[in-house]
Amino acid sequence: MNQQRSRRFRAAQEAKEKQADKEELIKMIKQQNGGVLPPETLASLTKKAFDSNSITPGTPFMDILAVSLRYWCAYKLNTDPGWANMKVIISDATVPGEGEHKIMNFVRSQRASPDHDPNTRHVIYGLDADLIMLGLATHEPHFRVLREDVFFQEGKSRTCRVCGQKGHEAKNCRGEAKEKDGEFDEKDKEVQLKPFIWLHVSVLREYLAVELEVPRLPFRWDMERAIDDWVFMCFFVGNDFLPHLPALEIRENGIDTLTAIWRDNLSFMGGYMTKDGHVDLEKAQYIFDGLGKQEDAIFRRRKEVEDRREASFKRRKLQEQQRNGQNFNPGAKGNGVAPENGLPSGLPKALTHDMIVNRGAQVSDANTANKSAAAVLKSQIQGLMSSPSKAQAETAEVQTPPSGSSKRKASEMEADSTNTPGNESNSAEEHEDSVRLWEDGYADRYYEQKFHVDSKDLDFRRKVAWAYTEGLAWVLRYYFQGCPSWEWFYPYHYAPFAQDFKDLAKLEINFEKGRIARPFEQLMSVQPAASRHVLPDVFHSLMTDEDSPIIDFYPEDFVVDLNGKKMAWQGVALLPFIEMPRLLAAIEERYPLLAAKDAARNEPGREYLLLSEANQELYDDIIAQFYSKKQGAPEYRLDPRKSQGLSGKVEKIPDHLPHATLEYPLERKGMPDVDDDRSLT
């Protein structure tokens, strides 16, 4: 839930920044067009964007999606011969749990049936690496993951994030009206088919069997147990519930490092770390000890690689700026002839979006090149604002301080004409890593700056490490058995060092199942105030009023700690953790004010089984049980011999009748009704 919260608060912050960019662009276009904004441009820039935070369980959008999905599957079962023999199970957002883990729970439930076919083939679609780990955790012999070719996507033409048009990026956006591609712009709407690739988990298992095998063990080699250990170690590098350990990065071969430590220590461990979703902490201690011995060297090596990469980047940047600086010709200084528009030659006649908001300006050691670029930019802006004379264009040497982390507004750039070289700021210095993991004393600095505790407080370090260990045990259980606790969460923004994991054998881990949050409670836990429109009005004041008892859960501004990274999206959003007792107390006071329709949306849902009458044996069996004169109980256990191996229990939906009319659920009636519904839900 905390990861969902971080993503949604970031999305709201990015939407706010994008809106500010659009307003600056509109202002720029008005200045270029004598205070008039072309209607086509106004329409394209003021079009309301879809709030991606609506894709969260409990929102009206997800409610519409759920009923539309049920209609669509029933419609296809009626009209598409390719669907005739299919059985569709829909577990929408009203059913608690993550989609991939719901699928794994279904696979485990089918394997528990005595009629299960061990040669059942499984296919799961998605780009999430979790699907690979979950496929390995099932130990099913025939498991494949269908994935899109992400490298193919990089070759597609990208669109401007400001105006949504192709052919340019946001930094070059001028807000011009879109040109039609085809008579009705139909060519631009063509969707390019995406290639797919198969990931065969069985082939990955064969590779792992070779990579993990350790000869001459004092106990029997078990490939299945070894794979379980490997899946467990992959959690150290990062997952949806825990931050990764500081010494481990996937791009730095963190998984290979852990694998090597595991192979070196397996014989001393006396057995495998995991079994059936449980971890032996005494054996896991060997892995942390081995990683702790390498941490100092890993941090120093990482710094050396980063320094080499940074030096190479600066060298290329300097060469590029020197080449660009040779092309600048501010006026015709050599022959006394100025360009017609009074602007530096070789530059576009119109301002671009990047010139106004100053996005992406970077500072390097090439101060001369920066001064030249800043002078030209300032000269161009002044030329459009006040039509400067030839002399002004020639002598414009005012610097504009670059800002890699903040935007420059048009009004500020117009008024700011007296900045001095001393005002320049280096983006690398602004984001300097003050922890300095590559220097001695990094652990003390890390806990002082990240956790705000005394560097000598070793008990706190052990407390963090034990909480992280508990998290690893929770994740392992979640992957192999299902959710062990609905209320557990890791209560820190950062992970401990490997060297802080001490005395793990003394740690006792027990999970209580706890209470499943209702849809509106989850929305109140993860949504920012900017996305309160997805909640009923009765909850809005809890997110916005200053006297709200939980107003501290919804900060408008929050810090993103880069934590040694270069890009903002890699940083850590320092949001306050939700205190569920306080949240629930505030929400429950508003429940009596809910309208009946909203109250229904706040109830947990159920899975749906859909099939057509082409599944004759199963269809007739369910009809006889629920809809004949001799109908039985409203709950019925499926017979795998009649359901082609599907096992489980089904319940009758009270208001569903066979061969009734299948109605399109939305008011716009975008799809037809089916008079004789030959499907069964």
Stockholm file with secondary structure:
# STOCKHOLM 1.0

chainA/1-681         MNQQRSRRFRAAQEAKEKQADKEELIKMIKQQNGGVLPPETLASLTKKAFDSNSITPGTPFMDILAVSLRYWCAYKLNTDPGWANMKVIISDATVPGEGEHKIMNFVRSQRASPDHDPNTRHVIYGLDADLIMLGLATHEPHFRVLREDVFFQEGKSRTCRVCGQKGHEAKNCRGEAKEKDGEFDEKDKEVQLKPFIWLHVSVLREYLAVELEVPRLPFRWDMERAIDDWVFMCFFVGNDFLPHLPALEIRENGIDTLTAIWRDNLSFMGGYMTKDGHVDLEKAQYIFDGLGKQEDAIFRRRKEVEDRREASFKRRKLQEQQRNGQNFNPGAKGNGVAPENGLPSGLPKALTHDMIVNRGAQVSDANTANKSAAAVLKSQIQGLMSSPSKAQAETAEVQTPPSGSSKRKASEMEADSTNTPGNESNSAEEHEDSVRLWEDGYADRYYEQKFHVDSKDLDFRRKVAWAYTEGLAWVLRYYFQGCPSWEWFYPYHYAPFAQDFKDLAKLEINFEKGRIARPFEQLMSVQPAASRHVLPDVFHSLMTDEDSPIIDFYPEDFVVDLNGKKMAWQGVALLPFIEMPRLLAAIEERYPLLAAKDAARNEPGREYLLLSEANQELYDDIIAQFYSKKQGAPEYRLDPRKSQGLSGKVEKIPDHLPHATLEYPLERKGMPDVDDDRSLT
#=GR chainA/1-681 SS CHHHHHHHHHHHHHHHHHHHHHHHHHHHHHHHTTTCCCHHHHHHHHSCCCCGGGSSTTSHHHHHHHHHHHHHHHHHHHHCGGGTTCEEEECCTTSSSCHHHHHHHHHHHHHTSTTCCTTCCEEEECSCTHHHHHHHHHTCSSEEEEEECHHHHHTSCCBCTTTCCBSSCGGGCCCCCCCCSSTTSTTTTCCCCCCEEEEEHHHHHHHHHHHHCCSSCSSCCCHHHHHHHHHHHHGGGCCSSSCCCTTCCGGGTHHHHHHHHHHHHHHHHTSCSEETTEECHHHHHHHHHHHHHHHHHHHHHHHHHHHHHHHHHHHHHHHHHHHHHHHCBCSCTTTTCCCTTSSCBTSCSSCCHHHHHCTTCCCCSCHHHHHHHHHHHHHHHHHHHHCCCHHHHHHCCCCCCCCSSSCCCHHHHHHCCCCCGGGCCCHHHHTCCSSCTTSTTHHHHHHHHHSCSCTTCHHHHHHHHHHHHHHHHHHHHHHHHSCSCSSCCCCCSSCCCGGGCCCGGGCCCCCCCCCCCCHHHHHHHHCCGGGGGGSCGGGHHHHHCTTCTTGGGSCSSCCEECTTCSSGGGSEECCCCCCHHHHHHHHHTTGGGCCHHHHHHTSCCCCEEEEETTSHHHHHHHHHHHTSTTCCCSEEECCTTTTTTCCSEEECCTTCCTTSCBCCCSTTCCSCCBSSCCEEC
#=GC SS_cons         CHHHHHHHHHHHHHHHHHHHHHHHHHHHHHHHTTTCCCHHHHHHHHSCCCCGGGSSTTSHHHHHHHHHHHHHHHHHHHHCGGGTTCEEEECCTTSSSCHHHHHHHHHHHHHTSTTCCTTCCEEEECSCTHHHHHHHHHTCSSEEEEEECHHHHHTSCCBCTTTCCBSSCGGGCCCCCCCCSSTTSTTTTCCCCCCEEEEEHHHHHHHHHHHHCCSSCSSCCCHHHHHHHHHHHHGGGCCSSSCCCTTCCGGGTHHHHHHHHHHHHHHHHTSCSEETTEECHHHHHHHHHHHHHHHHHHHHHHHHHHHHHHHHHHHHHHHHHHHHHHHCBCSCTTTTCCCTTSSCBTSCSSCCHHHHHCTTCCCCSCHHHHHHHHHHHHHHHHHHHHCCCHHHHHHCCCCCCCCSSSCCCHHHHHHCCCCCGGGCCCHHHHTCCSSCTTSTTHHHHHHHHHSCSCTTCHHHHHHHHHHHHHHHHHHHHHHHHSCSCSSCCCCCSSCCCGGGCCCGGGCCCCCCCCCCCCHHHHHHHHCCGGGGGGSCGGGHHHHHCTTCTTGGGSCSSCCEECTTCSSGGGSEECCCCCCHHHHHHHHHTTGGGCCHHHHHHTSCCCCEEEEETTSHHHHHHHHHHHTSTTCCCSEEECCTTTTTTCCSEEECCTTCCTTSCBCCCSTTCCSCCBSSCCEEC
//
